[in-house]
């Protein structure tokens, strides 16, 4: 067997940080990565605007697919952080006092975890085994303002590197702001100034660009470094950046104006932004926006290898090569003054330089991104677990806490069993095309079976359907079940006689793909939908998909060669003789 030389980054335990921590622990000990999350939340908007600041906790050892599902309830409320109003006459001093209070509260709340990280703690795992556990901080999920507060830096300063706001647009990562750097600077300041003298201490911190927090909560937490645990997440650092900047650049160049945009609308805009601006924005701006879109979505892959990391860096470098086009065409403007800005003082842009290093260290590309829930598979009469061992209550408990609760159905195996079965009705409802397994429900999507060809032609507005079916039969024969494209001029006449008069129609199809990397579990099936034309959708409403139609080509090495790009997946037909 050939040696596997590609390293795959996915779960937290696959990153360099976890391996480094584990190597420093006693033999046979267990590493429990702690995940924290906090964000101020409005409880009431209409009356008095009550605000809460919850602190949530979870474990990085729990699989990402389970942890990111809200229904799994793996984030537990640990404490409510205080929200206070200080009476100091200087407003910036009120912010200093608030930051000090939050750090002090976190220090008290998290002290048991710090002790467990230093000396370990005996715990029971879900299987009932006693383990010697250590609890370093693996991740802290916060928005951009709280990142600065937790790292004890001032505004207009990078929380992860030594870059200042005038360097946010640089096309390289500045030296890291490590835990030793911050603690050494604070020690030097405390030796010269009394921390209780708030205003003097604040002034002494200015040359170091620190916020005047005296004792960060993480200063005595073993294996804890802000560069490790402050991992970027999709909502605040990518999706919000896309709408606050990318979309605004296009609007200011003259694309369109938007009002009352909801979060869902922001997500939808990301999907089609590049396609919308193709004929309206200058080429350089299109390349810059397209590069950032590539960066955002490539960074959210479930698993990432070294080549993918290089593609992420290449996308970011492409943006930096063309970002000047945004300024040249007036995309960067002041929010109030509307003056053209000749700078890139965007904190989220500077943080993008830390994405790939974070993937190498923490392997958390999608650790905090919501994932779709799994659907129940309809009974298709095939048991693909006949050779599986009976799972007891203990194994079920372990599977619930440490893996996906529901076993992903294997449509590839079911299609193989169906093809070998002599009792399964033909044509088969499950078959494999390239690296994709396609599964149809037993009953067609249309309410009545055996629809006349003319009815299907009218319902889906396909005047050449009869000719296309004739060409397919001429190409494959009446019993084949292959997929290929039928483009160009139809060879058959629109009124050609077919060996059948009725069709069964599906426009909801389950599709399952093989994982790109052989070491991963089977990917869950996805539903591809299509809606016939109606009053709201003149031409119907369809999902997009790419099908492999040439068995000699292997994706992704072949790119789009040998593939059919379907801008609209219409339906699957079965003719009735």
Secondary structure, DSSP 8 states (H G I E B T S, - for coil): -------EE-SGGGSHHHHHHHHTS-TT-EE--EEEEEEEEES-SSSTT-EEEEEEEEETTS-HHHHT-GGG---EEEEE--------SSHHHHHHHHHHHHHHHHHHHTHHHHHHHHH-EEEE-TTS-EEEEE--EEEEE--HHHHHHHHTB-TTB-SSBS-BGGGTT-SS---B--HHHHHHHHHHHHHHS-TTSHHHHHHHHGGGTB---SS-TTTTSTT--HHHH----HIIIIIHHIIIIIIHHHHHHTS----S--HHHHHHHHHHHHHHHTTTS-HHHHHHHHHHHHHHHHTT-SSEEHHHHHHHHHHHHHHHHHTHHHHHTT--B-TTT--B------HHHHHGGGHHHHHHHH--TTTTS-----------S--TTTTS----HHHHHHHHHHS-SS----HHHHHHHHHH-SSS-SS-SEEEETTEEEE--SS-SSSSSSEEHHHHHHHTT-TTHHHHHHHHHHHH-SS--------SS-SS-TT---S-SEEEEE-EEEEEE--SSTTS-----EEEEEE---SS-TT-EE--EEEE--TT--TTTTTTTTEEEESS---EEEEE-
